[in-house]
Amino acid sequence: MRFHGKFRLIATALLAAILFSVFTLFAFSEEPIRVSAKGAALYSPDTKSFLYEKNGDVRSPMASTTKIMTALVAAEAGDLTERIRIPKEAVGIEGSSLYLREGESFTLEELLYGLMLRSANDAATAIALTVSGSISAFAEKMNEKAASLGLNDTNFENPHGLDSENHYTTAKDLARLGAAAIENETVRTIASTYKKIIGEGESARLIVNHNKLLRSYDGAIGLKTGFTKKCGRCLVGAAEREGVTLVSATLSAPDDWTDHREMLDYGFSMLRSYIHLAPEESTHKISVLGGKNSTVQVANKEGFSLVERAGLADVSMRVCLNPYATAPIRKGDVLGQLLFIRNGEVLGTIPLLAKTDIAAIESKRRRFFFF
């Protein structure tokens, strides 16, 4: 009986150890969020860091999210007011379309709206031919831009994203591309537009943005949907709330809208925008040598804010002023700076500028005349 009692104690202890191990494994390996996508990434342009990723560096086809780069390259290289006569090479392109007709005329800006809202492959083709003369030459521009942005696992072969063997990206590269795109005012404005009429007369078209996040997610500002049978559903989202900007990207995501809401909610729960200094908040006086005024006021023209994770140590501000300034002084001259420091690391600097002109005192010198 004693043997059986000891056996039961040992068995109970082993079972408890196994259960504890299993619980610990699940507790510490559980993802902060779950997404349906094969590849996903959540990027903070403010902190230049990824808050979440799933297979973020795995190369995959990207479908029409390609058009983010098409829009960025065209917006930087082309004249938005240029009128483009649609060539026959841009007519009848498969997939999403504006159903352009040969000889129709649109501005480059109007075609960019068709590209981003309707995801029009014929608009992408017309844009590429206008900007670079050929699809291959435009793809070279796309790859040059990708290299300049550090997108080392991305390659473009066309401006629309239709299936092509060496046309690929990663979730992390796609999120970085999205961050670059919303820095461009033209692309940002177009991508955040829900509805637009383009063209005139018989060529006029009403187009509606395919991006449901614009209507369903608070703070959404873009960016681009994509789908082919080979790629599955692809999506790049972007949103802003209370000074925090986030970019989300998914590749091959059966439930992409839910994925993006989950990622964006997670990001906004982690980050806060902290205003450490308002414009003109830090004002000081500096002695002036040789001036009509004995002192000059200096102040910060810019404010200073940081987007950070909650719970970090406080930021301190150090005022660094020149001991004196020599006249003449012009309004806007830099006479000092503010340092923002945490744990000995300088996080940012703001110049302190003279608020007024200070004229120099004219020296009176005796003049001698020789005859």
C-alpha positions in Angstrom: 0.0 0.0 0.0 2.9 2.3 0.8 4.4 1.5 -2.6 1.2 2.4 -4.4 0.9 5.6 -2.4 4.4 6.7 -3.4 3.7 5.7 -7.0 0.6 8.0 -7.0 2.7 10.9 -5.6 5.3 10.4 -8.2 2.7 10.2 -11.0 1.0 13.3 -9.7 4.2 15.2 -9.6 5.1 14.2 -13.1 1.7 15.1 -14.4 2.0 18.5 -12.7 5.4 19.1 -14.2 4.1 18.2 -17.7 1.1 20.5 -17.4 3.3 23.3 -16.1 5.7 22.9 -19.1 2.8 22.9 -21.6 1.2 26.0 -20.0 4.6 27.8 -20.0 5.2 26.9 -23.6 1.9 28.3 -24.8 2.0 31.3 -22.5 5.4 32.5 -23.7 5.2 31.5 -27.3 1.7 32.9 -28.0 1.7 35.6 -30.7 0.4 39.1 -29.6 -2.0 38.9 -32.5 -3.1 36.3 -35.0 -3.4 36.9 -38.7 -4.6 34.8 -41.6 -1.9 36.1 -44.0 1.1 34.0 -45.0 3.2 37.1 -44.7 2.5 40.2 -42.6 4.2 43.2 -41.2 3.3 46.2 -39.1 5.7 49.2 -39.4 6.0 52.4 -37.5 7.5 55.2 -39.7 7.9 57.4 -36.6 10.1 54.9 -34.8 11.4 53.2 -37.9 10.7 49.9 -36.4 8.5 46.9 -37.0 6.0 46.2 -34.2 4.9 42.9 -35.6 5.8 40.5 -38.4 4.9 37.0 -39.7 7.2 35.6 -42.3 8.2 39.2 -42.9 11.3 38.4 -45.0 9.8 35.7 -47.2 9.6 36.7 -50.9 6.1 36.5 -52.4 4.2 37.9 -55.4 2.4 41.1 -54.6 -0.4 41.6 -57.2 -1.7 45.2 -57.5 0.1 46.5 -54.4 2.7 46.9 -57.1 0.8 50.1 -58.0 2.1 51.9 -54.9 5.5 52.0 -56.5 4.0 52.8 -59.9 2.3 55.8 -58.4 5.3 56.9 -56.4 7.7 56.8 -59.4 5.2 58.6 -61.7 4.4 61.3 -59.1 8.1 62.0 -58.7 9.0 61.9 -62.3 6.0 63.2 -64.3 4.0 66.4 -64.7 0.6 65.8 -63.1 -1.1 68.2 -65.4 0.3 66.6 -68.6 -2.5 65.4 -70.9 -1.9 61.8 -72.0 -3.5 60.4 -75.2 -4.1 56.8 -74.6 -2.0 54.6 -76.9 -3.3 51.3 -78.3 -0.7 49.4 -76.2 -2.6 50.4 -73.1 -6.0 49.3 -74.3 -7.5 45.9 -73.4 -5.1 45.0 -70.6 -6.4 42.1 -68.6 -7.8 42.3 -65.0 -9.0 45.5 -63.3 -9.5 48.2 -65.8 -10.8 51.7 -66.6 -11.7 50.3 -70.1 -9.6 53.0 -71.7 -10.1 53.6 -75.4 -7.4 54.5 -77.8 -7.1 58.2 -78.4 -8.9 59.2 -75.1 -7.2 62.0 -73.2 -6.6 62.2 -69.4 -4.1 64.1 -67.2 -1.4 62.0 -65.5 -3.1 62.9 -62.2 -6.4 61.5 -63.4 -4.7 58.3 -64.5 -3.1 58.0 -61.1 -6.5 58.2 -59.5 -7.7 55.4 -61.8 -4.5 53.4 -60.9 -5.0 53.7 -57.1 -8.8 53.7 -56.7 -9.9 51.4 -59.5 -6.6 49.5 -59.6 -6.7 49.8 -63.3 -4.1 47.8 -65.2 -4.6 49.8 -68.4 -4.0 53.1 -66.5 -0.8 51.5 -65.1 0.3 50.7 -68.6 -0.5 54.1 -70.0 1.4 55.8 -67.1 4.5 53.6 -67.6 4.6 54.2 -71.4 4.2 58.0 -70.8 6.9 58.3 -68.1 9.5 56.0 -69.6 8.5 55.0 -73.1 8.3 51.3 -72.4 7.3 48.8 -69.7 10.8 47.5 -69.2 12.3 51.0 -68.9 9.6 52.0 -66.3 10.3 48.8 -64.4 14.0 49.8 -64.2 12.9 53.1 -62.6 10.8 51.1 -60.1 13.7 49.0 -59.2 16.0 52.0 -58.9 13.5 53.6 -56.5 13.2 50.3 -54.5 17.0 50.2 -54.1 17.1 53.8 -52.9 14.5 52.9 -50.2 16.6 49.8 -49.1 14.0 47.3 -50.4 16.5 44.6 -50.9 14.0 41.7 -51.3 11.8 43.4 -53.9 11.9 43.2 -57.7 9.5 44.7 -60.3 8.9 43.5 -63.8 5.8 45.5 -64.6 3.8 48.5 -63.4 0.5 46.7 -62.6 1.4 43.5 -60.7 0.0 40.9 -63.1 1.8 37.6 -62.5 5.4 37.5 -63.6 8.1 35.1 -62.5 10.6 37.6 -61.0 8.0 40.1 -59.7 8.1 39.8 -55.9 8.5 41.5 -52.5 8.2 40.7 -48.8 5.7 41.9 -46.2 8.4 44.1 -44.5 9.6 45.6 -47.8 5.9 46.3 -48.8 5.3 48.1 -45.5 8.5 50.2 -45.9 7.3 51.1 -49.4 3.9 52.1 -48.0 5.6 54.4 -45.5 7.6 56.1 -48.3 4.4 56.5 -50.4 2.5 58.4 -47.7 5.4 60.8 -47.4 4.6 61.9 -51.0 1.7 64.4 -50.8 0.3 63.5 -54.2 0.2 59.7 -53.6 -1.1 60.2 -50.1 -4.0 62.4 -51.3 -4.9 60.0 -54.0 -4.7 56.9 -51.9 -6.9 58.4 -49.2 -9.6 59.5 -51.7 -12.8 57.4 -51.6 -14.6 58.6 -54.7 -13.5 60.7 -57.7 -14.7 61.7 -61.2 -12.0 61.7 -63.8 -12.1 62.7 -67.5 -14.4 65.0 -69.4 -17.4 64.5 -71.6 -17.8 61.0 -73.0 -14.5 60.1 -71.3 -15.8 61.0 -67.8 -15.8 58.1 -65.3 -16.8 57.9 -61.6 -14.4 55.7 -59.7 -14.6 54.3 -56.2 -11.7 53.2 -54.0 -11.5 49.4 -53.5 -9.9 50.0 -50.0 -12.6 49.2 -47.4 -10.4 50.4 -44.6 -11.1 54.0 -45.7 -14.8 53.5 -44.7 -14.4 51.0 -41.9 -11.3 52.0 -39.9 -10.9 55.2 -37.9 -7.9 57.2 -39.1 -7.3 55.1 -42.3 -5.4 57.1 -45.0 -4.8 54.3 -47.6 -3.2 52.5 -49.2 -3.7 49.7 -51.8 -5.5 46.4 -52.4 -4.3 43.6 -54.7 -5.4 40.1 -55.9 -4.6 37.4 -58.4 -5.2 33.7 -58.1 -1.5 33.1 -57.7 -0.9 35.9 -55.2 -4.1 35.6 -53.2 -5.4 38.7 -51.4 -2.7 41.4 -50.8 -3.2 44.7 -48.9 -1.2 47.6 -47.7 -3.0 49.8 -45.1 -2.0 53.0 -43.4 -3.6 54.9 -40.6 -3.0 57.9 -38.3 -4.3 58.6 -34.8 -3.3 61.3 -32.4 0.1 61.9 -34.0 0.9 58.2 -34.5 1.3 56.8 -38.0 1.3 53.0 -38.8 1.6 51.0 -42.0 0.4 47.4 -42.3 1.1 44.9 -45.1 -0.2 41.4 -45.8 0.5 38.9 -48.6 -1.8 36.1 -49.4 -4.3 36.8 -46.6 -7.8 35.1 -46.8 -9.1 37.5 -44.2 -7.1 40.6 -44.9 -9.5 43.3 -43.6 -9.6 41.6 -40.2 -5.8 41.1 -40.3 -5.2 44.8 -40.8 -7.7 45.9 -38.2 -6.0 43.6 -35.7 -2.5 44.8 -36.6 -3.4 48.5 -36.5 -5.3 48.2 -33.3 -2.3 46.4 -31.8 0.1 49.1 -33.0 -2.0 52.0 -31.7 -2.2 50.3 -28.3 1.6 50.2 -28.1 2.6 53.7 -29.2 1.9 57.2 -28.0 2.9 60.6 -29.4 4.5 62.7 -26.6 4.9 66.5 -27.2 8.0 67.5 -25.2 8.1 71.1 -26.5 5.7 73.4 -28.2 6.9 76.1 -30.7 8.1 79.3 -29.1 7.9 77.6 -25.6 11.6 77.9 -24.7 12.6 81.6 -24.6 16.0 82.9 -23.3 18.1 86.0 -23.3 21.7 86.3 -24.5 24.1 89.3 -23.9 25.0 91.2 -27.0 28.5 92.8 -27.6 28.7 95.9 -29.7 25.0 96.2 -30.3 22.4 98.9 -30.0 20.6 96.5 -27.5 22.5 94.8 -24.7 20.5 91.6 -25.0 18.7 89.5 -27.6 15.9 87.1 -27.1 16.2 83.6 -28.6 13.4 80.9 -28.9 12.7 77.6 -30.6 10.7 78.0 -33.8 10.0 74.3 -34.1 8.3 72.0 -31.6 9.6 68.6 -30.6 7.6 65.5 -30.2 8.4 61.8 -30.1 6.3 58.7 -30.9 7.4 56.1 -28.4 6.3 52.9 -26.6 4.7 53.5 -23.3 6.8 52.9 -20.2 10.1 54.3 -21.4 12.2 56.6 -19.2 11.5 60.3 -19.2 13.2 62.6 -21.6 15.1 65.6 -20.3 15.9 68.9 -22.0 19.2 70.6 -21.9 19.6 74.3 -23.0 22.9 75.1 -24.7 23.4 78.8 -25.3 26.3 80.8 -26.6 27.8 82.9 -23.7 27.2 86.1 -25.8 26.5 87.2 -29.3 28.3 89.9 -31.3 26.3 92.5 -33.2 25.1 92.8 -35.9 22.5 90.0 -35.4 19.8 89.0 -37.8 16.5 87.6 -36.9 16.7 83.8 -37.3 20.4 83.6 -36.5 21.2 80.4 -34.6 22.5 81.3 -31.1 22.0 78.0 -29.3 20.2 74.7 -29.2 18.0 72.5 -27.1 19.1 68.9 -26.6 16.6 66.1 -25.8 18.2 63.3 -23.8 17.3 60.0 -22.4 19.8 57.9 -20.5 22.7 59.9 -21.9 21.5 59.5 -25.5 20.6 62.6 -27.5 17.3 61.9 -29.2 17.0 65.1 -31.0 18.1 68.8 -31.2 16.2 72.0 -31.9 17.9 75.3 -32.8 17.4 78.5 -30.7 17.0 81.4 -33.0 17.3 85.2 -32.5 13.8 86.7 -32.4 14.9 90.2 -33.6 17.5 92.1 -35.5 20.2 93.8 -33.4 22.2 96.5 -35.2 25.8 97.2 -34.4 26.9 100.4 -32.8 28.9 102.5 -35.4 32.3 103.2 -34.0 33.4 106.8 -34.2 36.9 107.1 -35.5 38.9 110.3 -35.8 39.7 111.1 -39.4 43.0 112.6 -40.5 43.5 114.7 -43.6 46.8 115.2 -45.2 47.6 118.1 -47.5 
